[in-house]
Amino acid sequence: MIRLFTLPAGFLLDLLMGDPRWLYHPVCLIGKLISVLEKGIRKVFPKSEKGELAGGVLEVILVCLITFLVPFGIIHLLYKWNFWVGFVLETFWCGQLLATKSLKDESMKVYDRLKNGTIEEARYAVSMIVGRDTQSLTEEGVTKAAVETVAENSSDGIIAPMLYMAIGGIPLMFLYKGINTMDSMLGYKNDKYLYFGRCAAKLDDVANYIPARTSGWLMALSTVFVGMDTKNAVKIYRRDRQNHASPNSAQTEAAMAGALDVQLAGNAYYFGKLYEKPTIGDPIRPVEIEDIPRSNRLLYATCIAGAILFWGVRMLVWLYAGI
């Protein structure tokens, strides 16, 4: 029964410690695994559409098996050897695989550069957390990019891992991070990954389908605790949550835009090419620098609500499934 506390303990550890640069992160190891497998698979499979599709499927299968079975084996053996050692490692890994504090810290670096630095420094700071081109962004563009990142990553960086931890413990949490990391590394619609990365991108869409919608509702309802516009958050979430090429990315962005009474998203440049994208939310007021700390307050409220909800889910899983 004590293992029920690994999720809340891991969440608190993340809030306190974040991701120190001196501490090697397991996602870096997953990233290296993906790169090594990709190089090996590309040497074996033919460089045709079918060959790259098949190679991408094999990559997904291998990464999923390894990211689930390795932590499962380690945790299982440690719990058999010494319960408390297993408990400490499970809690520690849970804290590492959540990104609440690091997401806040990185976005607040952008805020600090906007307030106390130059626009070039702010562009560089936001380039560390977004995939779009940032070299020509205005102050408003930099701010919007930071706020959108806080919104989107609240789902796949925090709420989704907590949900999978609640359902299946650390092994399922690691499996999710493997899927999500594959998407971030392989899920591009360019010449290199259009076919090889297709399976990874589709699997990530499936894995995030329920967490993204759970995150959107949690964020819209958590506005109550931080004094934001709950009515508009629910309205914009219901109206604009599909305003994105991805079925999941606009879920939390819509809730955030409504909560802040601003308009997010819209056209953006990626690798020098303009991508026309729909807007999310209504421009009830202009975006301003202070929206970055506001977005982080809503982020924390959402994640605390999620931790409480998923702890309840974890208890139900333990009561009815015994795991």
LODO-672023 format. One record per residue (C-alpha): residue number from 1; x, z, y. Coordinates in nm, 4 decimals. Each point is the difference from the previous one (the first is absolute). Example, Ala and Ser with C-alpha at 12.3 -4.5 7.8 and 13.67 -1.06 7.14 Angstrom:
REM residues 2
 pos       xx       zz       yy
   1   1.2300   0.7800  -0.4500
   2   0.1370  -0.0660   0.3440
END
This chain:
REM residues 323
 pos       xx       zz       yy
   1   0.0000   0.0000   0.0000
   2   0.2933   0.0634   0.2342
   3   0.0755  -0.3760  -0.0118
   4  -0.3132  -0.0504   0.2103
   5   0.2069   0.1216   0.2948
   6   0.2613  -0.2772  -0.0198
   7  -0.2113  -0.2266   0.2252
   8  -0.0645   0.2462   0.2874
   9   0.3541   0.1374  -0.0320
  10   0.1453  -0.3513   0.0100
  11  -0.2126  -0.0888   0.3014
  12   0.1196   0.3102   0.1867
  13   0.3586  -0.0818  -0.0965
  14  -0.0418  -0.3476   0.1508
  15  -0.1401   0.1468   0.3237
  16   0.2948   0.2391   0.0265
  17   0.2888  -0.2176  -0.1180
  18  -0.1011  -0.3641   0.0266
  19   0.2655  -0.2434  -0.1229
  20   0.3466   0.1254   0.1028
  21   0.2497  -0.2870   0.0263
  22   0.2560   0.1891  -0.2104
  23  -0.2397   0.0259  -0.2950
  24  -0.0194  -0.3053  -0.2282
  25  -0.3592  -0.1212  -0.0243
  26  -0.1541  -0.1108  -0.3328
  27  -0.1615  -0.3014   0.1692
  28   0.3525  -0.1281   0.0731
  29   0.0677   0.0183  -0.3736
  30  -0.3251  -0.1858  -0.0704
  31   0.1038  -0.2634   0.2535
  32   0.3345  -0.0497  -0.1750
  33  -0.1785  -0.0277  -0.3349
  34  -0.2271  -0.2722   0.1405
  35   0.2967  -0.1931   0.1433
  36   0.2050   0.0190  -0.3206
  37  -0.2928  -0.1099  -0.2171
  38  -0.0846  -0.2837   0.2378
  39   0.3544  -0.1397  -0.0153
  40   0.0039   0.0158  -0.3794
  41  -0.3474  -0.1468  -0.0447
  42   0.0658  -0.2891   0.2403
  43   0.3046  -0.0989  -0.2071
  44  -0.2097  -0.0257  -0.3152
  45  -0.3270  -0.1563   0.1185
  46  -0.0215  -0.3600   0.1250
  47  -0.0298  -0.0571   0.3759
  48  -0.3448  -0.1555  -0.0254
  49  -0.3391   0.1338   0.1080
  50  -0.0902   0.1108  -0.3538
  51   0.3471   0.1344  -0.0608
  52  -0.0026   0.2109   0.3160
  53  -0.3514   0.1252  -0.0689
  54   0.1021   0.1054  -0.3518
  55   0.3182   0.1614   0.1297
  56  -0.1983   0.1912   0.2603
  57  -0.2386   0.1291  -0.2662
  58   0.2931   0.1180  -0.2135
  59   0.1516   0.1730   0.3037
  60  -0.3252   0.1863   0.0629
  61  -0.0322   0.1073  -0.3656
  62   0.3569   0.1297  -0.0183
  63  -0.0106   0.1850   0.3332
  64  -0.3341   0.1617  -0.0871
  65   0.1232   0.1133  -0.3422
  66   0.3263   0.1418   0.1349
  67  -0.1467   0.1756   0.3057
  68  -0.2620   0.1682  -0.2184
  69   0.1913   0.0799  -0.3188
  70   0.3259   0.1289   0.1525
  71  -0.1584   0.2756   0.2165
  72  -0.2467   0.0748  -0.2806
  73   0.2847   0.0564  -0.2439
  74   0.2065   0.2094   0.2407
  75  -0.2893   0.2240   0.1032
  76  -0.1220   0.0391  -0.3582
  77   0.3442   0.1062  -0.1246
  78   0.0592   0.2380   0.2903
  79  -0.3345   0.1745  -0.0456
  80   0.0777   0.0468  -0.3678
  81   0.3432   0.1408   0.0835
  82  -0.0947   0.2213   0.2970
  83  -0.3389   0.0026   0.1676
  84   0.1282   0.0987   0.3433
  85   0.2687  -0.2671   0.0084
  86  -0.2679  -0.2592  -0.0799
  87  -0.2316   0.1449   0.2649
  88   0.2719  -0.0057   0.2680
  89   0.1006  -0.3599  -0.0754
  90  -0.3624  -0.1202  -0.0092
  91  -0.0677   0.1687   0.3347
  92   0.3229  -0.1371   0.1480
  93  -0.0749  -0.3557  -0.1132
  94  -0.3534   0.0268   0.1371
  95   0.1417   0.0991   0.3398
  96   0.2484  -0.2868  -0.0106
  97  -0.2632  -0.2608  -0.0856
  98  -0.2220   0.0981   0.2940
  99   0.0831  -0.1272   0.3480
 100  -0.2011   0.2075   0.2467
 101   0.2844   0.1530   0.2007
 102   0.2262  -0.3053  -0.0166
 103  -0.2811  -0.2276   0.1223
 104  -0.0655   0.2336   0.2914
 105   0.3695   0.0375   0.0802
 106   0.0712  -0.3742  -0.0042
 107  -0.2985  -0.0852   0.2186
 108   0.0910   0.2773   0.2438
 109   0.3465  -0.1563   0.0363
 110  -0.1823  -0.3027   0.1400
 111  -0.1967   0.2287   0.2325
 112   0.3191   0.1684   0.1185
 113   0.1667  -0.3333   0.0792
 114  -0.3087  -0.1190   0.1890
 115  -0.0042   0.3213   0.2039
 116   0.3703   0.0644   0.0472
 117   0.1833  -0.3198  -0.0905
 118  -0.0168  -0.3732   0.0569
 119  -0.2410  -0.2584  -0.1365
 120   0.2875  -0.1461  -0.2068
 121   0.0574   0.3414  -0.1622
 122  -0.3738   0.0346  -0.0663
 123  -0.0106  -0.3463  -0.1580
 124   0.2901   0.0908  -0.2251
 125  -0.1626   0.3311  -0.0982
 126  -0.3270  -0.1688  -0.0946
 127   0.1859  -0.2764  -0.1889
 128   0.1099   0.2721  -0.2431
 129  -0.3597   0.0622  -0.1109
 130  -0.1773  -0.3377   0.0304
 131   0.0474  -0.3424  -0.1559
 132  -0.0943  -0.2112   0.3029
 133   0.2393  -0.1434   0.2597
 134   0.0516   0.2559   0.2770
 135   0.2531  -0.1591   0.2365
 136  -0.2618  -0.1211   0.2496
 137  -0.2584   0.2785  -0.0296
 138  -0.1274   0.1570   0.3221
 139  -0.0428   0.3758   0.0409
 140  -0.3612  -0.0389  -0.1155
 141   0.1093  -0.2142  -0.2943
 142   0.2570   0.2573  -0.1105
 143  -0.2580   0.2777   0.0275
 144  -0.2601  -0.1933  -0.1982
 145   0.2547  -0.0779  -0.2718
 146   0.0879   0.3693  -0.0354
 147  -0.3634   0.1112  -0.0088
 148  -0.0918  -0.2693  -0.2551
 149   0.2906   0.1074  -0.2202
 150  -0.1111   0.3639   0.0087
 151  -0.3512  -0.1091  -0.0948
 152   0.0930  -0.2395  -0.2800
 153   0.2692   0.2179  -0.1569
 154  -0.2238   0.3057  -0.0034
 155  -0.1688  -0.1670  -0.2964
 156   0.2812  -0.1463  -0.2112
 157   0.2592   0.2582   0.1057
 158  -0.2051   0.3189  -0.0357
 159  -0.3648  -0.0180  -0.1079
 160   0.0521  -0.2438  -0.2896
 161   0.2972   0.1903  -0.1510
 162  -0.1956   0.3274   0.0267
 163  -0.2993  -0.1561  -0.1743
 164   0.2129  -0.1270  -0.2886
 165   0.1816   0.3332  -0.0208
 166  -0.3386   0.1731  -0.0252
 167  -0.1157  -0.2297  -0.2801
 168   0.3135  -0.0344  -0.2121
 169   0.2749   0.2215   0.1359
 170   0.3507  -0.1090   0.0965
 171   0.0252  -0.2916  -0.2507
 172  -0.3047  -0.1733   0.1495
 173   0.1253   0.0766   0.3509
 174   0.3318  -0.1683  -0.0846
 175  -0.1841  -0.2947  -0.1555
 176  -0.1939  -0.0482   0.3221
 177   0.3199   0.0122   0.2075
 178   0.1500  -0.2605  -0.2326
 179  -0.2966  -0.2307   0.0568
 180   0.0025   0.0569   0.3748
 181   0.3762  -0.0557   0.0267
 182  -0.0268  -0.3238  -0.1978
 183  -0.2593  -0.1254   0.2453
 184   0.2190   0.0868   0.2991
 185   0.2993  -0.1792  -0.1558
 186  -0.1602  -0.2912  -0.1847
 187  -0.3478  -0.0488   0.1440
 188   0.0845  -0.2637   0.2608
 189  -0.1723  -0.3365   0.0349
 190   0.3219  -0.1940   0.0569
 191   0.1930  -0.2517  -0.2081
 192   0.1969   0.2677  -0.1841
 193  -0.2872   0.2285  -0.1014
 194  -0.3198  -0.2061   0.0167
 195  -0.0164  -0.0141  -0.3816
 196   0.2507   0.2618  -0.1149
 197  -0.1586   0.2718   0.2131
 198  -0.3645  -0.0926  -0.0519
 199  -0.0671   0.2396  -0.2895
 200   0.1653   0.2885   0.1883
 201  -0.2107  -0.0670   0.3112
 202  -0.3263  -0.0240  -0.1957
 203   0.0734   0.3172  -0.1959
 204   0.0716   0.1855   0.3245
 205  -0.3374  -0.1165   0.1365
 206  -0.1693   0.1444  -0.3098
 207   0.1990   0.3263   0.0064
 208  -0.0827   0.0572   0.3667
 209  -0.3644  -0.1079  -0.0084
 210  -0.1538   0.3461  -0.0469
 211   0.2707   0.1968   0.1880
 212  -0.0293  -0.2253   0.3080
 213  -0.3749   0.0492   0.0233
 214   0.0318   0.3712  -0.0652
 215   0.2621   0.0145   0.2762
 216  -0.2234  -0.1876   0.2431
 217  -0.2908   0.2387  -0.0460
 218   0.2275   0.3052   0.0059
 219   0.1555  -0.1197   0.3261
 220  -0.3336  -0.0781   0.1636
 221  -0.1437   0.3390  -0.0973
 222   0.3185   0.1931   0.0852
 223  -0.0490  -0.0956   0.3656
 224  -0.2334   0.3011   0.0129
 225   0.2977   0.2357  -0.0390
 226   0.2111  -0.1584   0.2776
 227  -0.2727  -0.0652   0.2556
 228   0.0013  -0.3799  -0.0206
 229  -0.2870  -0.2499   0.0069
 230  -0.1614   0.0501  -0.3414
 231  -0.2998  -0.2221   0.0686
 232   0.2154  -0.2938   0.1076
 233   0.2469   0.0580  -0.2835
 234  -0.2786  -0.0343  -0.2567
 235  -0.1497  -0.2980   0.1841
 236   0.3277  -0.1955   0.0248
 237   0.1007   0.0941  -0.3537
 238  -0.3224  -0.1411  -0.1413
 239   0.0158  -0.3099   0.2208
 240   0.3699  -0.0987   0.0006
 241   0.1452   0.1342  -0.3247
 242   0.0201  -0.3539  -0.1445
 243   0.1748  -0.1517   0.3056
 244   0.3250  -0.0636  -0.1821
 245   0.1371  -0.2454  -0.2562
 246   0.0631   0.2973  -0.2294
 247  -0.3131   0.1660  -0.1421
 248   0.1499   0.3435   0.0721
 249   0.2135  -0.0064   0.3161
 250  -0.2801   0.0096   0.2578
 251  -0.1791   0.2996  -0.1544
 252   0.1968   0.2707   0.1809
 253   0.0857  -0.2200   0.2993
 254  -0.3722  -0.0387   0.0667
 255  -0.0598   0.3752  -0.0186
 256   0.2991   0.0636   0.2282
 257  -0.1061  -0.2608   0.2559
 258  -0.3490   0.1443   0.0153
 259   0.1263   0.3569   0.0265
 260   0.2282  -0.0894   0.2927
 261  -0.2534  -0.2328   0.1689
 262   0.2575  -0.2815   0.0124
 263   0.0489  -0.3465  -0.1444
 264   0.2760  -0.0498  -0.2572
 265   0.1383  -0.2885  -0.2100
 266  -0.0326  -0.3583   0.1269
 267   0.2618  -0.2767  -0.0054
 268   0.3592   0.0860  -0.0942
 269   0.3296  -0.1752  -0.0683
 270   0.1725   0.0275  -0.3395
 271   0.3414  -0.1635  -0.0519
 272  -0.0511  -0.2069   0.3133
 273  -0.3414  -0.1346  -0.1020
 274  -0.3265   0.0914   0.1752
 275  -0.2734   0.1300  -0.2313
 276  -0.3507   0.0042   0.1430
 277  -0.1757   0.3192  -0.1064
 278  -0.3359   0.1473   0.0981
 279  -0.0134   0.3018   0.2245
 280  -0.1196   0.3409  -0.1161
 281  -0.2056   0.2261   0.2264
 282  -0.1358  -0.0363   0.3519
 283   0.2119   0.0267   0.3187
 284  -0.2008   0.2907   0.1383
 285   0.3216   0.1036   0.1732
 286   0.3526  -0.1495   0.0056
 287   0.2605   0.1064  -0.2533
 288   0.2409   0.2559   0.1494
 289   0.3195   0.1727  -0.1134
 290  -0.1795   0.3291  -0.0680
 291  -0.1929  -0.1724  -0.2774
 292   0.3056   0.0439  -0.2248
 293  -0.0147   0.3838  -0.0066
 294  -0.3803  -0.0233  -0.0165
 295   0.0262  -0.2212  -0.3072
 296   0.2309   0.2560  -0.1587
 297  -0.2451   0.2831   0.0626
 298  -0.2660  -0.2023  -0.1792
 299   0.2525  -0.0823  -0.2740
 300   0.0643   0.3691  -0.0659
 301  -0.3710   0.0864   0.0037
 302  -0.0706  -0.2821  -0.2458
 303   0.2808   0.0991  -0.2359
 304  -0.0937   0.3696   0.0013
 305  -0.3600  -0.0946  -0.0799
 306   0.1303  -0.2301  -0.2746
 307   0.2204   0.2722  -0.1473
 308  -0.2976   0.2367  -0.0210
 309  -0.2235  -0.2691  -0.1510
 310   0.2559  -0.1102  -0.2593
 311   0.0854   0.3547  -0.0963
 312  -0.3668   0.0308  -0.0932
 313   0.0295  -0.3255  -0.1972
 314   0.3119   0.1376  -0.1738
 315  -0.1903   0.3125  -0.1028
 316  -0.2841  -0.2091  -0.1436
 317   0.2466  -0.2143  -0.1968
 318   0.1604   0.3139  -0.1397
 319  -0.3344   0.1621  -0.0837
 320  -0.1552  -0.3011  -0.1715
 321   0.3001  -0.1943  -0.1331
 322   0.2511   0.2788  -0.0478
 323   0.2832  -0.1878   0.1774
END
